[in-house]
């Protein structure tokens, strides 16, 4: 596993069997990482989602099923989701 840097590009797969997508690291909160996952259509940004993910042994991130966040992690996640919602409105 490589060092995870905020803003770094990673591969994200929601769960087994789903296609792998590109994502950007938004924040690292202990054993989970918050990712910005963009949806594009005809080269245009259509939607941005925030995913809470954990890195697998193969380096791909998958959606975290069970996780606990401290107060700062909760606040950062809330802020990232609010940011994504604001982006998605425009």
C-alpha positions in Angstrom: 0.0 0.0 0.0 1.3 3.4 -0.9 1.0 6.6 1.1 -2.4 8.2 0.7 -2.2 11.9 -0.1 -5.1 14.4 -0.1 -5.9 15.2 -3.7 -4.3 12.0 -4.9 -6.0 9.9 -7.6 -7.1 6.4 -6.5 -9.2 3.6 -7.9 -12.7 3.1 -6.3 -15.0 0.1 -6.6 -18.3 0.5 -4.6 -18.4 -3.3 -4.0 -17.3 -6.5 -5.6 -18.6 -6.9 -9.1 -19.2 -3.1 -9.8 -17.0 -1.3 -12.3 -13.8 0.4 -11.0 -13.9 4.2 -11.2 -11.4 7.0 -10.6 -11.7 9.0 -7.4 -9.8 11.7 -5.5 -8.8 11.5 -1.9 -10.6 14.2 0.1 -9.5 13.3 3.6 -8.0 10.5 5.6 -9.8 9.7 8.8 -8.0 6.8 10.6 -8.7 3.5 8.9 -11.2 5.1 6.4 -10.6 7.5 3.5 -13.2 10.0 2.2 -13.2 10.1 -1.6 -14.7 12.4 -4.1 -16.1 10.3 -6.9 -17.1 12.2 -10.0 -19.6 11.1 -12.6 -18.9 12.4 -16.1 -21.1 12.4 -19.2 -19.7 13.5 -22.6 -16.7 14.9 -20.8 -18.8 17.1 -18.5 -19.0 16.8 -14.8 -22.5 15.7 -13.9 -22.3 14.8 -10.3 -19.8 14.5 -7.4 -20.4 12.0 -4.6 -18.5 11.5 -1.3 -17.7 7.9 -0.4 -16.3 6.5 2.8 -13.9 3.8 1.7 -11.2 1.5 2.9 -8.1 0.4 0.9 -7.9 -3.3 -0.1 -4.7 -5.2 -0.4 -4.7 -4.7 -4.2 -4.7 -0.9 -3.7 -8.3 -0.4 -4.8 -10.7 1.4 -2.4 -14.1 -0.1 -1.6 -17.0 1.4 0.3 -16.6 1.0 4.0 -19.5 -0.9 5.6 -18.7 -0.4 9.3 -16.6 2.4 10.6 -16.4 4.8 13.6 -15.4 8.4 13.2 -14.2 10.8 15.9 -15.8 14.2 16.1 -13.4 15.8 13.7 -14.0 13.0 11.1 -17.7 13.4 11.5 -17.4 17.2 10.9 -15.1 16.8 7.9 -17.5 14.2 6.3 -20.5 16.5 6.9 -18.6 19.4 5.3 -17.5 17.3 2.3 -21.1 16.1 1.7 -22.4 19.6 1.9 -19.7 20.7 -0.6 -20.7 17.9 -3.0 -24.4 18.8 -2.6 -23.6 22.5 -3.5 -21.6 21.4 -6.5 -24.4 19.1 -7.7 -26.9 21.9 -7.6 -25.1 23.8 -10.4 
